[in-house]
């Protein structure tokens, strides 16, 4: 597909202004997708792979909510296998393999070690992981194996030695969630779709029979109102699906039961290994991970039911205490509050079966669920990042059935994600551990034209000023938070470092977006308030409701 080069040396087909201009003569869409997280992007990706005229609307930034706040794992779910959910695990392992193939710049094979401190549990874990290998089939990431005590300690010297018998080493996937969301959005555009962040849906448009025929929306930047006609509308808003359902039917009972998962980020020195650790059963029956990510380590997660939903949920104090205390039982160097570099929480949109009576989040299905309203509104919820593409495929199949779209086969399973080398092939092969993939050439071009853009944003990180410029010109970033949270990820890696480099980012954004000093000051104030929520010493904990 043809790429469009702007006068600033970037691909301008991803500029928000250009995408807005495409709305003027769009006419009726085949599909309008509400929600720019993993689920909505999966629906849009599958729709454009079939040739459908597709529009995706996101009220904030892509992956602003839960989809940027995961444990950064592309996995089948070992714990779901232990629960007997074989079909879900098989599906997820298949999708894991497709993701590695289609987005090799963002997904990588990560080895995990399960340290065994209970002698009788070793054979149990080994059998389970052999089944895990078998279910992965030809898309396997590698065979699991027994590891001796000495080998475990050699691979992960930070593990507590006392009581350690041996370990199991297995393979799963690790990825950059927010950047995958961004690259999927770019892939949708490259294949003819339109995706817009900061475009909030304010209502559903219906005909005289009560059928949904489109949506009303508002540009969150300009307050301009829009109305988009569509043959079908998909509600893929994660934990906010109930809000859209209420636009259709005020009496509709909630479809999701949100569950909160918190994470703590610490320095890599606490793990001293490229191997990840998985504790399959902590003292209270949960699962705990310690995962190397960029230059840090992510510890988590929790699984607690919550009532209210928010784009910026805060961890509960008990979650932080649990993560630090549990990590301290297995790591020689126990992480303290002063060691925490960043902390974040995401809300899982778990699909609860109506009338099931399930109260604990672990009893609520991790499978996705599709609901069709009498109005024709299609809602999809549940699932997880690993299965986002399959969720999209299933949702589009449902849309075809109810909206009368011409049948077309899904091609999303073989669709390369932006950055993986699509195009004319002239931009080279993605390099390992480079999340930009083939877009790295754009950063190099920017620095060649303006060497000052090669300056680091912060001395502790390799991210540079050119990446901020690219985020605006090529990645639809609009705010400091967009850049530091979801383009270069510093806010998730070290919140104080993000605060320190925010003024430089604000200056670059203002220059690129044509904003004045008052905008910069307002943006900085707004970002500092958000960033303090990632600082353990500054944050106000959320109450346990």
C-alpha atoms as one frame of an Amber mdcrd trajectory, in Angstrom:
protein
   0.000   0.000   0.000   1.268   3.450  -0.883   2.853   5.492   1.891   2.505
   9.272   1.979   5.582  11.281   2.937   5.022  14.733   4.417   7.286  17.740
   4.066   8.544  17.080   7.601   9.893  13.661   6.680   7.150  11.610   8.344
   4.232   9.530   7.101   1.386  12.016   7.267  -1.418   9.539   6.602  -1.529
   9.016  10.388  -1.931  12.696  11.259  -5.170  13.307  13.127  -5.936  16.332
  10.923  -5.657  14.207   7.788  -7.920  11.543   9.245 -10.504  14.149  10.250
 -10.479  15.464   6.681 -11.395  11.996   5.424 -14.714  12.239   7.284 -16.088
  14.982   5.021 -16.919  12.767   2.051 -17.151   9.438   3.834 -20.896   8.864
   3.492 -22.209   5.720   5.201 -19.782   3.378   6.961 -20.103  -0.376   6.957
 -18.951  -0.472  10.555 -18.454   2.050  13.353 -16.423   0.689  16.258 -16.655
   2.449  19.613 -13.481   2.006  21.668  -9.787   2.279  20.873  -8.422  -0.320
  23.248  -7.400  -3.880  22.415 -10.933  -5.095  21.721 -12.049  -2.236  19.499
  -8.795  -2.280  17.561  -9.158  -6.018  17.027 -12.646  -5.490  15.578 -11.453
  -2.695  13.284  -8.424  -4.730  12.168 -10.555  -7.704  11.187 -13.141  -5.499
   9.474 -10.612  -3.765   7.207  -8.965  -7.115   6.454 -12.274  -8.098   4.842
 -12.557  -4.828   2.911 -15.299  -3.206   5.001 -15.472   0.576   5.288 -14.537
   1.016   8.938 -14.456   3.925  11.405 -13.111   3.593  14.958 -13.781   6.242
  17.602 -11.943   6.511  20.934 -12.916   9.024  23.627  -9.340   9.471  24.870
  -6.054   8.137  23.473  -5.616   4.660  22.035  -5.107   2.170  24.893  -5.522
   4.956  27.450  -7.356   2.599  29.799  -6.800  -1.054  30.606  -5.049  -1.857
  27.330  -1.873   0.003  28.338  -1.871  -1.320  31.894  -1.360  -5.055  31.477
   1.359  -7.347  32.826   2.898  -7.095  29.297   2.346 -10.801  28.608   1.102
 -12.486  25.437   0.226 -15.848  26.901  -2.130 -18.777  26.911  -2.720 -18.515
  30.631  -1.172 -21.305  32.675  -3.593 -20.636  35.516  -6.610 -21.043  33.186
  -5.280 -24.484  32.294  -5.185 -25.343  35.986  -8.851 -24.285  36.135  -9.669
 -26.697  33.328 -10.411 -24.044  30.687  -8.620 -25.923  27.913 -10.450 -24.285
  25.001  -9.536 -20.780  26.158  -5.886 -21.767  26.594  -5.715 -23.446  23.177
  -7.227 -20.379  21.485  -4.894 -17.992  23.319  -1.799 -20.047  22.494  -2.750
 -20.035  18.821  -3.234 -16.256  18.867   0.057 -15.847  20.742   1.821 -17.551
  17.859   0.103 -15.347  15.284   1.114 -12.221  17.195   4.761 -13.208  17.262
   4.615 -13.767  13.518   2.664 -10.604  12.678   4.313  -8.164  15.108   7.872
  -9.439  15.685   9.074  -5.960  16.670   6.676  -5.869  19.638   6.291  -9.493
  20.709   9.170 -11.698  21.801   9.726 -15.143  23.213  10.161 -14.765  26.967
  11.385 -17.628  29.120   9.814 -18.106  32.550  11.004 -20.090  35.523   8.611
 -21.544  38.078  10.706 -22.075  41.233   9.516 -25.113  43.137   9.571 -24.775
  46.912   7.187 -27.716  47.452   8.634 -31.081  46.445   5.348 -32.692  45.412
   4.310 -29.772  43.243   7.157 -30.245  40.748   5.595 -33.159  38.804   2.213
 -31.386  38.843   3.670 -28.234  37.261   5.682 -30.252  34.752   2.652 -32.211
  33.533   0.597 -29.038  33.243   3.238 -27.271  31.187   3.692 -30.274  28.907
  -0.036 -30.025  28.171   0.532 -26.291  27.601   3.243 -27.151  25.040   0.981
 -29.662  23.341  -1.886 -27.199  23.032   0.408 -24.665  21.361   1.027 -27.099
  18.512   3.088 -25.853  15.585   3.014 -22.310  16.973   4.903 -23.341  20.102
   7.476 -20.901  21.491   9.636 -23.741  22.831   9.449 -26.832  25.015   9.182
 -26.644  28.778  11.801 -28.495  30.792  12.837 -29.428  34.298  15.618 -27.245
  35.682  17.836 -28.324  38.554  18.160 -26.269  41.707  21.647 -25.128  40.746
  20.523 -24.160  37.265  17.561 -22.178  38.635  19.883 -20.198  40.892  22.348
 -19.655  38.071  19.642 -18.334  35.797  17.930 -16.252  38.503  20.491 -15.564
  41.251  18.083 -13.226  43.035  15.777 -16.092  44.082  15.688 -17.213  47.712
  17.719 -20.448  48.046  16.199 -21.822  51.244  13.665 -24.547  50.513  14.187
 -24.484  46.740  14.025 -27.969  45.197  14.133 -27.308  41.460  12.189 -25.454
  38.806  10.326 -25.653  35.504  11.398 -23.469  32.594   8.748 -22.661  29.995
   8.163 -20.215  27.162   5.538 -17.524  26.729   5.283 -14.118  25.088   6.137
 -10.627  26.279   5.146  -7.413  24.510   4.648  -3.654  24.636   0.877  -3.281
  24.959   0.338   0.414  24.188   2.659   0.346  21.203   0.869  -2.701  19.817
  -2.389  -0.762  20.116  -0.849   2.151  18.234   0.598  -0.050  15.508  -2.723
  -1.864  15.054  -4.427   1.535  14.676  -1.871   2.436  12.007  -2.479  -0.892
  10.268  -6.211  -0.153  10.143  -5.478   3.182   8.462  -3.041   1.582   6.002
  -5.823  -0.781   4.977  -8.382   1.933   4.310  -9.978   2.515   7.697 -10.180
   5.674   9.793  -9.264   5.718  13.482  -9.667   8.787  15.655  -8.581   9.367
  19.222 -10.216  12.078  21.334 -13.542  11.540  19.600 -16.157  10.617  22.189
 -19.445   8.960  21.271 -22.305  10.922  22.847 -25.263   8.910  21.601 -26.664
   6.301  19.254 -28.628   7.289  16.146 -31.744   5.224  15.459 -34.378   5.047
  12.742 -38.132   5.068  13.244 -38.153   1.349  14.040 -35.578   1.690  16.810
 -32.708   0.179  14.840 -29.262   1.686  15.383 -28.130   3.449  12.199 -25.085
   5.316  13.450 -23.584   7.328  16.278 -23.319  10.916  17.431 -19.853  12.026
  18.507 -17.936  15.040  19.751 -14.354  16.016  19.000 -12.868  16.358  22.480
 -10.329  18.925  21.239 -12.581  21.286  19.263 -16.044  20.397  20.644 -17.298
  19.983  17.062 -20.279  17.649  16.815 -20.497  14.809  14.304 -23.059  12.251
  13.217 -21.838   9.117  11.472 -24.201   6.827   9.575 -23.343   3.149   9.653
 -24.784  -0.227   8.728 -23.554  -1.602  12.044 -22.210  -0.304  15.358 -19.948
  -2.310  17.672 -19.611  -1.415  21.336 -16.062  -2.461  22.267 -15.403  -0.098
  25.146 -14.041  -2.489  27.756 -15.134  -1.612  31.267 -17.289   1.172  29.791
 -19.560  -1.131  27.751 -22.370  -0.591  30.230 -22.366   3.164  29.441 -22.959
   2.515  25.736 -25.571  -0.142  26.502 -27.438   2.436  28.587 -27.500   4.774
  25.565 -29.404   2.006  23.801 -31.533   0.744  26.691 -31.561   2.523  30.036
 -32.897  -0.581  31.753 -30.176  -2.927  30.490 -28.427  -4.654  33.439 -24.622
  -4.387  33.614 -22.816  -6.797  31.303 -19.364  -6.641  32.919 -17.933  -7.122
  36.372 -14.715  -5.088  36.522 -11.685  -6.541  38.252  -8.645  -4.468  39.160
  -5.082  -5.592  38.609  -2.263  -3.520  40.118   1.436  -3.621  39.226   4.617
  -2.345  40.829   7.716  -1.445  38.786  11.210  -1.724  40.288  14.789  -1.676
  39.051  16.142  -4.680  37.110  18.676  -5.290  39.908  15.936  -6.933  41.978
  15.722  -9.757  39.429  19.261  -9.810  37.968  18.077 -11.955  35.098  16.542
 -11.918  31.643  14.322 -14.781  32.796  10.878 -13.994  34.175   9.530 -15.621
  37.331   6.057 -17.061  37.709   4.740 -18.121  41.109   1.676 -20.246  40.204
   0.190 -20.295  43.674   0.984 -17.775  46.366  -0.088 -18.140  49.973  -3.574
 -16.873  49.140  -3.957 -18.824  45.901  -3.090 -16.068  43.425  -0.500 -15.947
  40.646   2.522 -13.632  40.860   4.862 -12.558  38.063   8.206 -10.793  37.996
   8.742  -9.838  34.356  11.701  -7.986  32.799  10.319  -5.136  30.681  12.476
  -2.554  28.951  15.097  -1.717  31.603  12.906  -2.512  34.637  10.933  -5.332
  36.256   7.153  -5.501  36.591   5.774  -7.187  39.714   2.140  -8.236  39.839
  -0.667  -8.663  39.581  -3.716  -8.530  41.832  -7.288  -9.520  41.072  -9.858
  -7.636  43.107 -13.482  -6.786  42.250 -14.292  -3.077  42.070 -17.470  -1.086
  41.649 -16.730   2.220  39.969 -14.823   2.376  36.675 -12.327   5.023  35.602
  -9.805   5.730  32.836  -7.243   6.354  35.588  -7.901   3.810  38.346  -5.686
   3.936  41.395  -4.281   0.904  43.191  -5.537   0.034  46.634  -3.055   0.108
  49.488  -3.649  -3.574  50.177  -2.645  -4.377  46.581   0.693  -2.603  46.917
   1.386  -4.279  50.255   0.475  -7.676  48.836   2.761  -7.331  45.800   5.752
  -6.110  47.812   5.310  -8.666  50.575   4.815 -11.572  48.168   7.812 -10.589
  46.046   9.860 -10.376  49.224   9.138 -14.042  50.001  10.870 -15.163  46.820
  13.502 -12.493  46.117  16.712 -12.231  48.138  16.409  -8.480  48.061  12.920
  -7.601  49.222  11.529  -4.517  47.419  10.463  -1.718  49.736   8.188   1.226
  49.072  11.197   3.456  48.521  12.330   1.137  45.708   9.133   1.510  43.691
   9.707   3.509  40.490   6.159   3.433  39.192   2.840   1.869  40.035  -0.270
   1.442  37.945  -3.612  -0.342  37.881  -5.907  -1.512  35.119  -9.495  -2.699
  35.109 -10.364  -5.990  33.422 -13.796  -6.041  31.733 -14.760  -9.531  32.824
 -17.913 -10.839  31.203 -20.178 -12.099  33.954 -22.879 -14.599  33.062 -26.278
 -13.201  33.907 -27.689 -14.881  36.967 -24.500 -16.811  37.662 -24.137 -15.419
  41.135 -20.359 -15.455  40.824 -18.886 -13.064  43.335 -15.131 -13.601  43.099
 -13.403 -12.319  40.000 -11.555 -15.594  39.453 -14.991 -17.220  38.966 -15.915
 -14.828  36.153 -15.102 -16.032  32.667 -11.983 -14.734  30.913 -13.581 -15.746
  27.609 -15.081 -13.010  25.493 -18.792 -12.554  25.134 -20.839 -11.038  22.284
 -24.295  -9.589  22.873 -26.723  -8.323  20.203 -29.390  -5.877  21.310 -32.851
  -5.765  19.679 -31.693  -2.456  18.168 -28.888  -4.239  16.346 -26.142  -2.816
  18.578 -23.350  -5.399  18.903 -21.416  -5.448  22.173 -18.253  -7.447  22.793
 -16.490  -7.697  26.112 -14.255  -9.931  28.202 -11.193 -11.606  26.730  -7.633
 -10.326  26.948  -4.893  -8.751  24.817  -3.613 -12.104  23.562  -6.943 -12.944
  21.908  -7.788  -9.449  20.640  -7.635 -10.475  16.974  -9.874 -13.517  17.452
 -12.319 -11.392  19.427 -12.438  -8.986  16.502 -12.997 -11.801  14.030 -15.885
 -13.219  16.065 -17.485  -9.788  16.446 -17.295  -9.063  12.718 -18.814 -12.464
  11.945 -21.741 -11.479  14.146 -22.014  -8.110  12.392 -22.127  -9.795   8.984
 -24.971 -12.008  10.189 -27.156  -9.211  11.543 -26.308  -6.225   9.316 -26.423
  -7.907   5.942 -22.885  -7.012   4.954 -21.592  -8.922   1.929 -19.780 -12.021
   3.123 -16.004 -11.712   3.006 -13.345 -13.946   4.555 -11.255 -12.681   7.456
  -7.616 -12.063   6.579  -6.496 -10.634   9.913  -4.695 -13.820  10.958  -2.078
 -13.222   8.277  -2.004  -9.423   8.336   1.358  -7.947   9.293   1.120  -5.187
  11.884   2.608  -1.777  11.065   6.318  -1.795  11.777   6.751  -5.469  10.927
   7.958  -4.801   7.397   4.880  -4.286   5.231   5.029  -1.863   2.330   7.544
  -2.070  -0.479  10.196  -3.713   1.702  12.667  -0.873   1.287  12.793   0.002
   4.967  14.617  -3.103   6.104  13.959  -5.807   8.668  12.827  -4.940  12.231
  15.622  -5.319  14.742  15.136  -7.316  17.947  14.065  -5.242  20.975  13.323
  -2.199  18.792   9.642  -1.432  19.275   9.640   0.893  16.262  10.409  -1.897
  13.838  10.727  -0.532  10.332   9.750   2.953  11.560  13.191   3.294  13.147
  14.338   4.820   9.856  12.010   7.776  10.465  13.700   8.587  13.774  17.098
   8.374  12.116  15.929  10.735   9.371  14.681  13.261  11.914  18.007  13.239
  13.762  19.931  13.538  10.506  17.941  16.654   9.646  18.111  18.078  13.191
  20.942  16.574  15.253  19.640  18.195  18.460  16.675  15.798  18.313  19.099
  12.995  19.139  19.338  14.342  22.713  18.013  11.964  25.358  14.784  12.885
  27.113  16.275  11.655  30.386  19.823  10.496  31.177  18.577   7.143  32.532
  16.734   6.182  29.332  17.599   5.804  25.662  14.447   7.580  24.459  15.270
  10.774  22.538  13.577  13.974  21.425  13.093  12.707  17.881  10.685  10.106
  19.257   8.471  12.895  20.606   8.381  14.580  17.206   7.598  11.254  15.549
   4.826  10.620  18.091   3.006  13.728  16.845   3.735  13.436  13.134   3.295
   9.701  12.737   1.590   8.324  15.866  -1.333  10.677  16.604  -0.035  11.817
  20.014  -1.755  14.972  21.295  -0.653  15.378  24.915   2.355  14.947  27.196
   0.662  11.910  28.693   0.164  10.370  25.243   3.918  10.598  24.677   5.340
   9.669  28.074   2.751   7.036  28.984   1.955   5.292  25.705   4.594   6.192
  23.080   7.927   6.044  24.953   6.526   4.470  28.177   8.702   6.409  30.652
   5.739   7.082  32.952   5.286   3.328  33.453   9.000   2.734  33.910   9.914
   5.602  36.250   7.278   8.173  37.155   9.745  10.698  38.581  11.849  10.530
  35.420   8.695  11.234  33.402   7.980  14.282  35.552  11.563  15.489  35.109
  11.493  15.368  31.311   7.901  16.599  30.860   8.908  20.270  30.221  11.081
  19.239  27.261   8.253  17.109  25.883   5.802  19.986  26.342   8.058  22.298
  24.340   8.400  19.842  21.474   4.659  19.165  21.427   3.823  22.868  21.394
   6.171  23.404  18.459   4.705  20.531  16.474   1.056  21.284  17.263   1.347
  25.067  16.974   0.409  25.727  20.596   1.313  28.706  22.787   2.857  29.007
  26.257  -0.481  28.961  28.038  -1.211  25.565  26.456   2.181  24.313  27.610
   1.564  25.423  31.178  -1.881  23.867  31.218  -0.537  20.602  29.774   2.261
  20.455  32.340  -0.147  21.028  35.211  -2.429  18.321  33.893   0.395  15.844
  33.355   1.973  16.421  36.769  -1.381  15.607  38.394  -1.610  12.358  36.420
   2.026  11.389  36.992   1.759  11.781  40.752  -0.720   8.914  40.677   2.139
   6.684  39.510   4.389   7.735  42.406   3.911   5.563  45.459   5.034   8.321
  47.818   2.617  10.853  46.347  -0.454   8.837  45.525  -3.778   8.724  47.291
  -4.892   5.138  47.426  -8.246   4.104  46.085 -10.680   2.815  48.711 -11.675
  -0.849  48.618 -15.335  -0.756  47.669
